[in-house]
Amino acid sequence: MSYIKTIYTIFKKEMLSYFNSPIAYIFIAIFLIISNWLFFNSFFIIGQANMRNYFVLLPWIFLFLIPAITMRTWSEEKKSGTIEFLLTLPITNLQAVLGKFLALICFLISVLFLGITIPITVAYLGNLDLGPVIGGYLGAILMGSAYISIGMWTSSLTKNQIISFITALALSFILFIIGANFVIASAPHFIQPTMKFLGIGSHFYNIAKGVIDSKDIIYYFSIIFLFLWLNIKTIEKRT
């Protein structure tokens, strides 16, 4: 129980730091403005009561905004010197990483929840199919968690938040674009299935259709596990 309590303590500290910082509110405002504007800009033109376009846009929005909230995860600790104090406390590196990771996921879910006006509006205007909506939000949480794990790892590599942001953005973009149909189409046939499997976006769009496949869930958990493990190994070098 004390092990979980330690993780919760770190989780609570991180959550308070997010909501005590203007960066969190800037992130929330940018996300809500961009997602609502881009979605409703085409929604009334298409004239269909579904959220397909919203979930098509979401990976691209996350691609830029999630590295912005993860870039300070460890970089700020390194720059201020508090990482030395944190890692000398009676906690494991796994507890520290999990506490920060869970706080970021909770923050992301909070942001997605604030955008619930979109499905409510669409449902009010037409007959909304809830299956793809639920699948889309589940996929968004899984995809966002994968981006968060990547961003946390790149943040552990440097004191510079800008370098962390650019590295996370570049790595996330590569993993996203490698599974895009137009990229796969230009690749040799024998490597196409591998590229599609590696693509973060291709798994998200599968879930967003309302079809929950175990291979998509396993993929996201594998990506999350890999980068959290790399995060722990990077932090261990400082202890």
C-alpha positions in Angstrom: 0.0 0.0 0.0 2.8 2.4 0.8 4.2 1.8 -2.7 1.0 2.9 -4.3 0.7 5.8 -1.8 4.1 7.1 -2.9 3.0 7.0 -6.5 -0.2 8.9 -5.5 1.9 11.5 -3.7 3.9 12.2 -6.8 0.8 12.1 -8.9 -0.9 14.7 -6.7 2.2 17.0 -6.6 2.4 16.9 -10.4 -1.3 17.6 -10.9 -1.1 20.6 -8.5 1.9 21.9 -10.4 0.0 21.7 -13.7 -3.1 23.6 -12.5 -1.0 26.1 -10.6 0.8 27.0 -13.9 -0.5 29.2 -16.7 0.8 26.7 -19.2 -2.0 24.3 -18.3 -4.7 26.8 -19.0 -3.0 28.0 -22.2 -2.9 24.4 -23.4 -6.6 23.8 -22.5 -7.6 27.0 -24.3 -5.6 26.3 -27.4 -6.9 22.7 -27.6 -10.5 23.7 -27.2 -10.3 26.6 -29.6 -8.4 24.7 -32.3 -10.4 21.5 -32.0 -13.8 23.2 -32.0 -13.0 25.6 -34.8 -11.5 23.0 -37.1 -14.4 20.5 -36.4 -17.3 22.9 -36.7 -15.7 24.7 -39.7 -16.4 21.6 -41.8 -19.3 20.0 -39.8 -22.0 22.3 -41.1 -20.6 22.0 -44.7 -20.7 18.2 -44.6 -24.0 18.1 -42.8 -23.6 14.7 -41.2 -24.2 14.0 -37.5 -20.9 12.3 -36.7 -17.6 13.1 -35.2 -15.4 11.4 -37.9 -13.6 14.7 -38.8 -12.9 15.5 -35.1 -11.1 12.2 -34.6 -9.3 12.6 -37.9 -7.9 16.0 -36.6 -7.2 14.8 -33.1 -3.9 13.0 -33.8 -2.5 16.1 -35.5 -3.5 18.4 -32.6 -2.0 16.0 -30.1 1.1 15.8 -32.2 2.0 19.4 -31.4 0.3 20.0 -28.0 1.3 16.9 -26.0 5.1 17.5 -26.5 4.3 21.0 -25.2 3.0 19.7 -21.9 5.6 16.9 -21.5 8.7 18.9 -22.3 9.0 20.2 -18.7 8.4 16.9 -17.0 12.1 16.2 -16.4 13.8 19.1 -18.1 12.5 21.5 -15.5 13.6 19.2 -12.7 17.1 19.1 -14.2 17.3 22.8 -14.9 16.2 23.8 -11.4 18.2 21.0 -9.7 15.2 19.5 -8.0 15.8 16.2 -9.8 18.7 15.5 -7.5 16.5 16.0 -4.4 13.7 14.0 -5.9 15.8 11.0 -6.6 17.4 11.0 -3.2 14.0 10.6 -1.5 13.0 7.1 -0.5 11.2 6.4 -3.8 12.1 4.2 -6.7 12.6 5.5 -10.2 9.6 3.5 -11.3 7.4 5.3 -8.7 8.7 8.7 -9.9 8.0 7.9 -13.6 4.6 6.4 -13.0 3.5 9.3 -10.7 4.4 11.8 -13.4 2.9 9.6 -16.2 -0.4 9.1 -14.5 -0.7 12.8 -13.7 -0.2 13.7 -17.4 -2.8 11.1 -18.4 -5.3 12.5 -15.9 -4.6 16.0 -17.2 -5.2 14.8 -20.8 -8.5 13.1 -19.8 -9.6 16.4 -18.1 -8.9 18.3 -21.3 -10.8 15.8 -23.4 -13.7 16.0 -21.0 -13.8 19.8 -21.3 -14.4 19.3 -25.0 -17.5 17.2 -24.4 -19.6 20.0 -25.7 -18.8 18.7 -29.2 -20.5 15.3 -29.0 -23.4 16.9 -27.0 -23.9 19.5 -29.8 -23.7 16.9 -32.6 -26.2 14.6 -30.7 -28.5 17.5 -30.3 -28.4 18.3 -34.0 -28.8 14.8 -35.3 -28.7 11.1 -34.5 -25.2 10.5 -33.2 -23.8 6.9 -33.3 -22.2 6.5 -29.9 -20.1 3.5 -30.9 -17.4 5.4 -32.9 -17.6 8.2 -30.4 -16.7 6.0 -27.4 -14.1 4.2 -29.6 -12.7 7.5 -30.7 -12.2 8.8 -27.1 -10.7 5.5 -26.0 -8.3 5.6 -28.9 -7.5 9.3 -28.1 -6.6 8.4 -24.5 -4.4 5.4 -25.7 -2.8 7.5 -28.4 -2.3 10.4 -26.1 -0.7 8.1 -23.5 1.7 6.9 -26.1 2.7 10.5 -27.0 3.1 11.3 -23.3 5.4 8.4 -22.7 7.5 9.5 -25.7 7.5 13.1 -24.5 8.5 12.1 -20.9 11.5 10.1 -22.3 12.8 12.9 -24.5 12.4 15.3 -21.5 14.6 13.1 -19.4 17.4 13.4 -22.0 18.0 17.1 -21.7 17.7 20.2 -19.5 16.4 22.3 -22.5 12.7 22.2 -22.8 12.8 23.4 -26.4 15.1 20.5 -27.4 12.8 18.1 -25.5 9.7 19.5 -27.4 11.3 19.3 -30.8 12.7 15.8 -30.2 9.3 14.5 -28.9 7.5 16.2 -31.9 9.9 14.6 -34.4 9.8 11.1 -32.9 6.0 11.2 -32.5 5.6 12.5 -36.1 7.8 9.7 -37.5 5.8 7.0 -35.6 2.6 8.6 -36.7 3.4 9.2 -40.4 5.0 5.8 -41.0 1.6 4.2 -40.9 -0.2 6.8 -43.1 -1.7 5.4 -46.2 0.1 7.7 -48.6 3.5 6.8 -47.1 2.7 3.0 -47.1 1.6 3.2 -50.7 5.0 4.4 -51.8 6.9 1.7 -49.9 7.9 -1.8 -51.1 5.1 -4.3 -50.7 7.0 -6.6 -48.3 7.5 -3.8 -45.7 4.0 -2.3 -45.9 2.4 -4.5 -43.2 5.3 -3.6 -40.8 4.9 0.1 -41.5 1.2 -0.1 -40.9 1.6 -1.9 -37.6 4.2 0.6 -36.4 2.1 3.6 -37.2 0.5 5.2 -34.1 -2.2 6.8 -36.3 -3.3 3.6 -38.0 -4.1 1.9 -34.7 -6.0 5.0 -33.5 -8.2 5.2 -36.6 -9.0 1.5 -36.2 -10.3 2.1 -32.7 -12.1 5.3 -33.7 -14.2 3.3 -36.1 -15.8 1.7 -33.0 -14.0 -1.6 -33.4 -11.9 -2.5 -30.4 -9.2 -5.0 -31.6 -6.8 -6.5 -29.1 -3.8 -5.9 -31.4 -4.4 -2.2 -31.3 -4.6 -2.2 -27.5 -1.4 -4.3 -27.2 0.4 -2.0 -29.6 -0.3 1.1 -27.5 0.6 -0.7 -24.2 3.8 -1.9 -25.9 4.8 1.7 -27.0 3.9 3.0 -23.5 5.9 0.3 -21.8 8.9 0.8 -24.1 9.3 4.5 -23.6 8.5 4.4 -19.8 11.2 1.8 -19.5 13.6 4.0 -21.5 12.6 6.9 -19.2 13.5 4.8 -16.1 16.8 3.7 -17.6 17.7 7.3 -18.4 16.9 8.5 -14.9 18.9 5.6 -13.4 22.0 6.9 -15.0 21.8 9.9 -12.6 21.5 7.8 -9.5 
